[in-house]
Amino acid sequence: AVDQIPVIVGRPERATQDFIAHIKGIRFNPSWHVPPTIKSEDMLPALRKDTKALAKKGIELVQYTSDGAKKIDPASVDWNNVTPDGLKAFGMVQDPGDKNPLGRVRVLMPNKYDIYLHDTNTPELFAKSFRALSSGCIRVADPKKLANFILEGREGWSDEKMTEILSTTKTKEISADDMLVYLTYQTIWMDNGRLIIGTDIYDNDMKLYKALLSARKLPQSLQF
């Protein structure tokens, strides 16, 4: 491998998907638009208990109407009668800053799963040995190194330029040459000639085994 950077991935009930995407660039000081799963499974129950739940996290509520989007007070909504489908009419947005879950760096790689590669505001979690802790997105331990790798060779790009951008909280996007990223799930791999067997956090190996067994695609020696 050219380089390795520790990551935090989706917890088992919100697994990070396998897919291929195109990296388009880097967004520094990103806003966080709360994704649908977190809105319905985390934010909606929290708002039903406390209409100030968003404000405590520095998140603003936006309502989408035929006239456009407008900021509204969460206390003006009867959250007990808002269904997960009705929640689509609302956006929840957190401005850039140190409390933003995306941190200060987000890789732009559009995909149908809304999974990002990004910085984090909880870097202490990288000290854990088990790091399937996110809601699906991938938090990167050294986002500045990743940004430099993606933007390397771009005219005018330098560490000084990144420092200048990150000295503010103003959102700025830097485009990059089109780059493919492959997100894969592997529980067995080679490392300097050694076979490493990792924990199957998503239980995918057993699912594959059962599917092959059901289809009679496994030799007798591999059945148990």
C-alpha positions, 0 to 999 in steps of 0.5 A: 500500500502507498499509505494507510490511514485509520478510519471509523466506519458504520456500526453493524446496524448502520453498515458502511456500503460497498461501492465505487465512486468518483472523487470530485474534490474537497470541501473545507469547512463543510456544513452538515446536512443531517442525512435521512437515517439520522433524522428519522432514527435519532433526531425525530425521537430526540425532538419528541422528547425536547424541542430544543434538542437541535439547538443544543447541538447547534443545528438549525431547522429548515422547512421546505415549501412550494415557496422555497426553504425557510428557517423555523422554530422546532417548537412550532412543530408537533413532532409527535404527529410527524411521520418518517415520511413527513420528515422529508419536508424538513432539513436540519443543518449545522454550520461549519465549526469545531462542533460539526460532525464532518470536522473541517474536511469532507471529500466530495464523492457523490453516491446514492448512499450519501456516504462521505469520507470526512474529518471528525469532531471526535478524534479521540475515538481513533484510539479505540481498537473497535471503530465501527461507530458511525452511522455509515459515513467514513471518518478519516484519522488524518483528513489533511493527508488525504486532502493533500493526496487528492489535490496533489499536483493541482496548480496553486495547491500547498500546505500553506493554502490549506492552512489559510483556508482552515484558519477561517470557518468559511466553506471552500471547495477545491476541485480535483482531477477525477479519481476513482475510489473503491470502498470494499469490505474485507475480513481477510487480507495479506500484510507483509506476507502474513495472512490477517483474519479480521473480525467480520463486524457485519456478519457478511462472511456467514451470509455468503457462506449460507448463500453458497451452501444453499446454492450447492456451490461449496465443496464438501470440505468447506461445509460445516 
